[in-house]
Each structure stands twice: as C-alpha cells, then as structure tokens.
Amino acid sequence: MSRLKSVAFVLMYLVPVQMPVAAWLGVRMHLPNALAWSPLFFLFVLLPGLDYLLGRDSANVPGEREKQVALAPWFKTLTLLALPVQLALLAFSGYWFVHAGMNAVGMLGWLLSQGVVGGILAINTAHELIHKDERIERAAGGILLTSVGYYGFKIEHLRGHHVHVSTPEDASSARFGQSLWHFLPRAMLRNTRNAWRLEAQRLRKIGLPTVHWRNEMIGWTMLWLIFAVAFYLWLGLPGLAFFVVQGLSAAGSLEIINYVEHYGLERQRLADGRYERTTHLHSWNSNYALSNLMLFQLQRHSDHHAYPKRRYQILRHHDDSPQLPGGYSAMFVLALCPPLWRRVIDPRVMAFRNSVPAIRAP
C-alpha cells in the first residue's frame, strides 16, 4: 500500500466534520434550517459525484506485505479515534439541536444528518472493531454502537449475520425483488430480537440464566440508559428525543447499507441440508476509491465476508465478485426508490447468477 493511500484513510473524518461545518455555515449565512441538511448533500450528492470523477481502485496489498500492513499501528489508531470523536460530536450535535432555534424542517434535517453521520462514524467503525480479537477494540466497538442504541449489532452481526448471510435465515440479507421499505423495519426488529436470543442461548450453554450480569445485552442496555439519562439531565426532553431519534436514524442507515450489500445474492443449499461456505461471491463489491477510503474499505465487502477478521487496510478486491455500479453513497440513494433500484440492479443480479456456475467450475 502506498504511503498516500495509508494517510488518505483519515478522510473518513471529513464525515463528522460536516456537522459543525453545517452549524457554522448556518450561523454565518443566517440559514440554520437549510444548512442542517448540508451533511446529507455532501454525502449523497457531492461524494457520489466525486466517486465517479476520481474512479476506481482495484489494487490489493501484495501478499508478502499483508502482515506488515495489518500490524501497522496507524490503521488501528484511526479506528479507535472514532470513539472520542463520536462522543464529542454527539454532545455538540445534541446541544446545537436544542439551542440553535431551528424550525421543524431544520430539526428533521439535523436529526437525519446526525443519524447518517453516526451510521458511518459509529456503526461502520464499530463494525471493523468488533471483528477483532483485542479487548480494547471490541469494547470500543460496543460503546460506539451503544452511542446510537444499536448495540445488539455487536452480537447479532457476529453470531447471526456472518453465519446465515445470503440465506433466508438472515434478516440483513434482502431477497431478490424485496423492496427496501419492506426490508428495513423487519431487519431492525428481527436483528434486535435475534441479539437477545443469541445472548440468552450463549448463557444457557455455560449454565447461566438469561438475567445475569454476564448478559452482554443487559450491560449495553444499562450503558445506553446512562447516555439517555445524561442527555435528559443536561438538555431536557428535547435532548433525550435527539439522542433516541439520532440512534434510530443511524441504525436505519446501517440496514439500508446491509440491503445494498447482499440484495438478491444466495448461498446454495447442499445435499446434506447445509448451505455452501460463504465466499467472496456472496456480497456485492464496490471499488470506488474515495468512498472506500471514507468507509475504511467497507465496500470491499465480498472479501470481508470471506475473511471476517481481515483488517480493513488489507481487504482485497475480487474481479469475480458481484460488482455494484457505484459507491455506497450512490447505491444508498438508489435503494430509496425501489422501482429505480430494481431497474438498475435486478439485471446485474440475474447476470451474476448466470455466471456463477462458470466461476465456481474447477
């Protein structure tokens, strides 16, 4: 990996910067309600445009250098830095929401903006951290997820999604022809319920009751309540409402990306009733350079599912993975309009399905 690309991962922090920039511009231009929407303009208009302008990056770290790059402390530092940045941003954003004097339109824009920013800063970074073996990374990931109230993801994603991905058993894998608006509420509800079920199942296996101090879901719930009470005591009911709604918005953003990542892809059931092993053929890949840098290479999702513990800086691009026609920002917007989504993506699903036997042939 070039030194330039290594440093360029810091571009992820352009995402949280959008919130204080929006507040500052709102004051300077006397347009706080309009500028509350500007982070969404940056993420869903400017970023896709820059993605197409700057093009793709399909280069992989050479195999002989992977271990060296994976162990470089710079990359881990960037992900751990997300925790203090997220907590500081939440405090700033909540204070601004309560005291900026925005009308209902401005408040809605601010909540949606903070939710999408939190989906990237908190949930996307937590996704990287919870897959790792070091306790500090897993703990930081859990706190980040709790800051948006979607802490069940820490359990369900590892023990549910990665086990059942691209099968009917996975709530985060959208079926062919399923609209986003049918998928989204079901994914959020099922994944939360599955997290509690999986944790209770784990405790039973070691001879403990569900209600126990070692129940991870109970621990994260208590931390979420501490956050919620803190916002209420500091900023009153508007502050509490901000904290709850920004979390729902962030969680919704995550599940929209899950929809994009696995739509229409299926693992085949084998003769013994089990599903085939998960490979890089069971997730959509996108190699647009800028958005990959700003998402810690989440868009190399095909390789992530094939090798879940592989660190983001050495995730690989695979030419034979199903390829999205844009980065996640562009696909996020496309998914919001199901007829347009199906017109663009359904032919790609069918073309990939037709090519799979040739790809898998020895």
C-alpha positions as CSV (number, residue, x, y, z in Angstrom):
1,M,0.0,0.0,0.0
2,S,1.3,3.4,-0.9
3,R,2.0,6.0,1.8
4,L,-0.5,8.3,0.2
5,K,-3.3,5.7,0.5
6,S,-2.3,4.9,4.1
7,V,-2.6,8.5,5.1
8,A,-5.8,9.0,3.0
9,F,-7.9,6.9,5.3
10,V,-8.0,9.9,7.5
11,L,-10.5,11.2,5.0
12,M,-13.2,9.3,7.0
13,Y,-13.1,12.1,9.5
14,L,-14.4,14.5,6.8
15,V,-17.8,12.9,7.6
16,P,-18.2,14.0,11.3
17,V,-16.7,17.4,10.4
18,Q,-19.8,18.0,8.3
19,M,-21.9,18.6,11.4
20,P,-20.0,21.5,13.0
21,V,-19.4,22.9,9.5
22,A,-23.2,22.9,8.9
23,A,-23.8,24.7,12.2
24,W,-21.1,27.3,11.5
25,L,-22.4,28.0,8.0
26,G,-25.9,28.1,9.3
27,V,-24.9,31.0,11.6
28,R,-22.8,32.8,9.1
29,M,-25.4,32.6,6.3
30,H,-28.4,33.0,8.6
31,L,-29.8,29.8,7.2
32,P,-29.7,27.2,10.1
33,N,-32.7,25.3,8.8
34,A,-31.4,24.9,5.3
35,L,-27.8,24.2,6.3
36,A,-29.0,21.4,8.7
37,W,-29.4,19.3,5.6
38,S,-26.0,20.1,4.1
39,P,-24.2,16.9,5.5
40,L,-26.7,14.9,3.5
41,F,-25.9,16.9,0.4
42,F,-22.2,16.3,1.0
43,L,-22.7,12.5,1.5
44,F,-25.3,11.8,-1.2
45,V,-24.7,14.4,-3.9
46,L,-21.1,15.6,-3.7
47,L,-19.5,12.3,-2.7
48,P,-21.1,10.1,-5.4
49,G,-20.1,12.7,-8.0
50,L,-16.5,12.7,-6.8
51,D,-16.5,8.9,-6.7
52,Y,-17.4,8.8,-10.4
53,L,-14.9,11.6,-11.2
54,L,-12.0,10.0,-9.3
55,G,-12.7,6.5,-10.4
56,R,-11.9,3.1,-9.0
57,D,-9.1,1.5,-7.0
58,S,-8.8,-2.3,-7.5
59,A,-5.2,-2.5,-6.2
60,N,-4.6,-5.1,-3.5
61,V,-1.8,-5.1,-0.9
62,P,0.8,-7.7,-2.1
63,G,0.5,-11.0,-0.2
64,E,4.1,-10.8,1.1
65,R,3.3,-7.3,2.7
66,E,-0.1,-8.1,4.1
67,K,1.2,-9.0,7.6
68,Q,3.3,-5.9,7.9
69,V,0.5,-3.6,6.8
70,A,-2.1,-5.4,9.0
71,L,0.1,-4.8,12.1
72,A,0.9,-1.1,11.4
73,P,-0.4,0.9,14.4
74,W,-1.6,3.8,12.3
75,F,-4.6,2.0,11.0
76,K,-5.8,0.8,14.4
77,T,-5.3,4.2,15.8
78,L,-7.7,5.7,13.1
79,T,-10.5,3.3,14.1
80,L,-10.0,3.8,17.9
81,L,-10.0,7.6,17.4
82,A,-13.7,7.3,16.3
83,L,-14.8,6.7,19.9
84,P,-13.8,10.1,21.4
85,V,-14.8,11.8,18.2
86,Q,-18.3,10.2,18.2
87,L,-18.9,11.1,21.9
88,A,-17.8,14.7,21.4
89,L,-19.8,15.0,18.2
90,L,-23.0,13.7,20.0
91,A,-22.6,16.2,22.7
92,F,-22.1,19.1,20.3
93,S,-24.8,17.9,18.0
94,G,-27.3,17.5,20.8
95,Y,-26.6,20.9,22.2
96,W,-27.0,22.5,18.8
97,F,-30.2,20.7,18.2
98,V,-31.7,22.1,21.4
99,H,-30.3,25.6,21.3
100,A,-30.0,26.6,17.6
101,G,-33.6,27.7,17.3
102,M,-34.3,25.6,14.2
103,N,-37.9,25.0,12.9
104,A,-39.3,21.6,12.3
105,V,-37.7,21.3,8.9
106,G,-34.3,22.2,10.2
107,M,-34.7,19.8,13.2
108,L,-35.6,16.9,10.8
109,G,-32.6,17.7,8.6
110,W,-30.3,17.8,11.7
111,L,-31.5,14.5,13.1
112,L,-31.2,12.7,9.7
113,S,-27.8,14.2,9.1
114,Q,-26.6,13.2,12.6
115,G,-28.0,9.7,12.1
116,V,-26.3,9.1,8.8
117,V,-23.0,10.6,10.1
118,G,-23.3,8.4,13.2
119,G,-24.0,5.4,10.9
120,I,-20.6,6.0,9.3
121,L,-18.6,7.2,12.2
122,A,-20.0,5.0,14.9
123,I,-21.5,1.9,13.3
124,N,-19.2,1.5,10.3
125,T,-16.1,1.9,12.5
126,A,-17.6,-0.4,15.2
127,H,-18.2,-3.0,12.5
128,E,-14.4,-3.0,12.0
129,L,-13.6,-3.1,15.7
130,I,-16.0,-5.9,16.9
131,H,-14.5,-8.4,14.4
132,K,-11.1,-8.1,16.1
133,D,-9.6,-10.2,19.0
134,E,-8.2,-7.4,21.1
135,R,-10.4,-6.5,24.0
136,I,-9.9,-2.7,23.6
137,E,-11.1,-2.8,20.1
138,R,-14.2,-4.9,20.9
139,A,-15.0,-2.7,23.9
140,A,-14.6,0.5,21.8
141,G,-16.9,-1.1,19.1
142,G,-19.5,-1.8,21.7
143,I,-19.5,1.7,23.1
144,L,-19.8,3.2,19.6
145,L,-22.8,1.0,18.9
146,T,-24.4,1.9,22.2
147,S,-24.0,5.6,21.4
148,V,-26.5,5.0,18.6
149,G,-28.6,2.5,20.5
150,Y,-27.9,-0.4,18.1
151,Y,-25.7,-2.4,20.4
152,G,-27.4,-5.7,19.5
153,F,-25.4,-5.5,16.3
154,K,-22.3,-6.5,18.2
155,I,-23.8,-9.9,18.9
156,E,-26.2,-10.5,16.0
157,H,-23.7,-9.4,13.4
158,L,-21.0,-11.8,14.5
159,R,-23.1,-14.8,15.6
160,G,-26.1,-14.3,13.3
161,H,-25.4,-12.4,10.1
162,H,-22.0,-13.9,9.4
163,V,-23.4,-17.4,10.0
164,H,-26.5,-17.0,7.9
165,V,-25.6,-14.4,5.3
166,S,-27.2,-14.8,1.9
167,T,-29.8,-17.3,3.2
168,P,-33.4,-16.9,4.2
169,E,-32.4,-17.1,7.9
170,D,-30.5,-13.8,7.7
171,A,-32.6,-10.7,8.5
172,S,-29.9,-8.5,6.9
173,S,-29.8,-10.2,3.5
174,A,-32.5,-8.8,1.2
175,R,-34.3,-11.2,-1.1
176,F,-34.4,-10.7,-4.9
177,G,-37.4,-8.4,-5.6
178,Q,-37.8,-7.3,-2.0
179,S,-38.1,-3.5,-1.7
180,L,-36.1,-1.5,0.8
181,W,-39.2,-0.4,2.6
182,H,-40.4,-3.9,3.2
183,F,-36.9,-5.0,4.3
184,L,-35.9,-2.1,6.6
185,P,-38.3,-2.4,9.6
186,R,-38.1,-6.2,9.5
187,A,-34.4,-6.1,9.6
188,M,-34.2,-3.7,12.5
189,L,-36.8,-5.6,14.6
190,R,-35.5,-9.1,13.8
191,N,-31.9,-8.3,14.4
192,T,-32.6,-6.7,17.8
193,R,-34.7,-9.7,18.8
194,N,-32.0,-12.1,17.5
195,A,-29.3,-10.4,19.5
196,W,-31.2,-11.1,22.8
197,R,-32.0,-14.6,21.7
198,L,-28.4,-15.4,20.8
199,E,-27.0,-14.0,24.0
200,A,-29.5,-16.0,26.1
201,Q,-28.5,-19.1,24.1
202,R,-24.8,-18.4,24.9
203,L,-25.6,-18.1,28.6
204,R,-27.6,-21.3,28.7
205,K,-24.7,-23.2,27.1
206,I,-22.5,-22.2,30.1
207,G,-25.2,-23.0,32.6
208,L,-26.3,-19.4,33.4
209,P,-29.7,-17.8,33.3
210,T,-30.7,-15.1,30.8
211,V,-30.9,-12.5,33.5
212,H,-27.3,-12.4,34.7
213,W,-24.6,-9.8,35.0
214,R,-22.7,-11.6,32.2
215,N,-25.5,-11.0,29.7
216,E,-23.8,-8.6,27.3
217,M,-27.1,-7.2,26.1
218,I,-28.1,-6.2,29.6
219,G,-24.7,-4.5,30.1
220,W,-25.0,-2.5,26.9
221,T,-28.6,-1.6,27.7
222,M,-27.5,-0.2,31.0
223,L,-24.9,1.9,29.3
224,W,-27.4,3.2,26.8
225,L,-29.7,4.2,29.6
226,I,-26.8,6.1,31.2
227,F,-26.4,8.0,27.9
228,A,-30.1,8.7,27.7
229,V,-30.4,9.9,31.3
230,A,-27.3,12.1,30.8
231,F,-28.9,13.8,27.7
232,Y,-32.1,14.3,29.6
233,L,-30.5,15.8,32.7
234,W,-28.3,18.1,30.5
235,L,-30.7,19.1,27.7
236,G,-34.2,18.1,29.0
237,L,-36.8,16.2,26.9
238,P,-35.5,17.7,23.6
239,G,-32.1,16.4,24.4
240,L,-33.5,12.9,25.2
241,A,-35.5,13.0,22.0
242,F,-32.4,13.9,20.0
243,F,-30.4,11.1,21.5
244,V,-33.1,8.5,20.7
245,V,-34.0,9.6,17.2
246,Q,-30.4,10.1,16.0
247,G,-29.8,6.4,17.1
248,L,-32.8,5.2,15.1
249,S,-31.6,7.2,12.1
250,A,-28.1,5.7,12.4
251,A,-29.5,2.1,12.7
252,G,-31.7,2.7,9.7
253,S,-28.7,3.9,7.7
254,L,-26.9,0.7,8.6
255,E,-29.7,-1.6,7.5
256,I,-30.0,0.3,4.2
257,I,-26.4,-0.5,3.6
258,N,-27.0,-4.1,4.5
259,Y,-29.8,-4.1,1.9
260,V,-27.3,-2.9,-0.7
261,E,-24.5,-5.3,0.3
262,H,-26.5,-8.5,-0.1
263,Y,-29.5,-7.9,-2.2
264,G,-30.5,-10.9,-4.3
265,L,-27.4,-13.0,-3.6
266,E,-27.9,-16.5,-2.4
267,R,-25.9,-19.4,-1.0
268,Q,-26.9,-22.7,-2.4
269,R,-28.2,-25.5,-0.1
270,L,-26.1,-28.6,-0.3
271,A,-27.3,-32.2,-0.4
272,D,-26.7,-32.6,3.4
273,G,-29.1,-29.7,4.1
274,R,-26.3,-27.2,5.0
275,Y,-25.6,-24.1,2.9
276,E,-22.4,-23.8,0.9
277,R,-19.5,-22.0,2.6
278,T,-19.5,-18.2,2.4
279,T,-17.1,-16.8,-0.1
280,H,-16.4,-13.5,-1.9
281,L,-19.3,-14.4,-4.3
282,H,-22.0,-13.7,-1.7
283,S,-21.7,-10.0,-1.2
284,W,-21.7,-7.0,-3.5
285,N,-18.4,-5.4,-4.1
286,S,-17.6,-1.7,-5.0
287,N,-14.1,-0.5,-5.7
288,Y,-14.7,3.3,-6.0
289,A,-11.6,4.9,-4.5
290,L,-12.9,7.8,-2.5
291,S,-15.9,6.3,-0.8
292,N,-13.7,3.2,0.1
293,L,-11.2,5.5,1.9
294,M,-14.0,7.2,3.7
295,L,-15.6,4.0,4.8
296,F,-12.5,2.1,5.9
297,Q,-12.9,-0.1,2.8
298,L,-16.3,-1.4,3.9
299,Q,-17.2,-1.6,0.2
300,R,-14.7,-4.4,-0.3
301,H,-17.5,-6.4,1.5
302,S,-17.1,-9.5,-0.6
303,D,-13.6,-10.1,0.9
304,H,-14.8,-9.2,4.3
305,H,-17.4,-12.0,4.4
306,A,-14.8,-14.5,3.0
307,Y,-12.3,-13.4,5.7
308,P,-14.1,-11.6,8.5
309,K,-11.1,-11.0,10.7
310,R,-9.0,-9.4,7.9
311,R,-8.3,-5.8,8.8
312,Y,-9.7,-3.1,6.6
313,Q,-6.4,-1.9,5.2
314,I,-5.7,-5.3,3.6
315,L,-9.1,-6.2,2.3
316,R,-8.9,-7.4,-1.3
317,H,-10.8,-6.5,-4.4
318,H,-12.1,-9.5,-6.4
319,D,-12.9,-9.1,-10.1
320,D,-15.3,-12.1,-10.0
321,S,-17.4,-10.8,-7.1
322,P,-20.7,-9.2,-8.0
323,Q,-19.9,-5.5,-8.7
324,L,-22.1,-2.5,-7.8
325,P,-22.4,0.3,-10.4
326,G,-21.4,2.9,-7.8
327,G,-20.2,3.5,-4.3
328,Y,-22.4,3.0,-1.3
329,S,-23.5,6.7,-1.2
330,A,-24.9,6.4,-4.7
331,M,-26.4,3.0,-4.0
332,F,-28.0,4.3,-0.8
333,V,-29.9,6.9,-2.7
334,L,-30.8,4.4,-5.5
335,A,-32.2,1.9,-2.9
336,L,-34.6,4.6,-1.6
337,C,-36.6,4.3,-4.9
338,P,-37.4,0.6,-5.3
339,P,-38.6,0.8,-9.0
340,L,-35.3,2.5,-10.0
341,W,-33.3,0.2,-7.8
342,R,-34.8,-2.9,-9.4
343,R,-34.4,-1.5,-12.9
344,V,-30.6,-1.0,-12.3
345,I,-29.7,-3.8,-10.0
346,D,-32.0,-6.7,-10.9
347,P,-30.4,-7.3,-14.3
348,R,-27.0,-7.4,-12.6
349,V,-28.3,-10.0,-10.1
350,M,-29.5,-12.2,-13.0
351,A,-26.3,-11.7,-15.0
352,F,-24.2,-12.7,-11.9
353,R,-26.4,-15.7,-11.2
354,N,-26.0,-16.9,-14.7
355,S,-22.2,-16.5,-14.4
356,V,-21.8,-18.3,-11.1
357,P,-21.6,-21.9,-12.4
358,A,-18.7,-20.8,-14.7
359,I,-17.0,-19.0,-11.8
360,R,-17.3,-22.0,-9.5
361,A,-16.2,-24.6,-12.0
362,P,-12.9,-26.2,-11.2
